[in-house]
Amino acid sequence: MTVTVPPMVSGGLPVIGHLVEMLRNRESLFKRGYAEHGDLFTIKLGPQPFW
């Protein structure tokens, strides 16, 4: 079985990924993800990707 991970949203920082933006401005992060990739995208919180 092959798992395909959705595309990553731009702007993540090394090590912490999108964690700071998620805490400060979650709406902006999700709007950017939708604008870049549509309904399904990945963000990174620390070392863990979430989709």
Secondary structure, DSSP 8 states (H G I E B T S, - for coil): -------B-TT-BTTTBTHHHHHH-HHHHHHHHHHHHTT--BEEETTEEE-
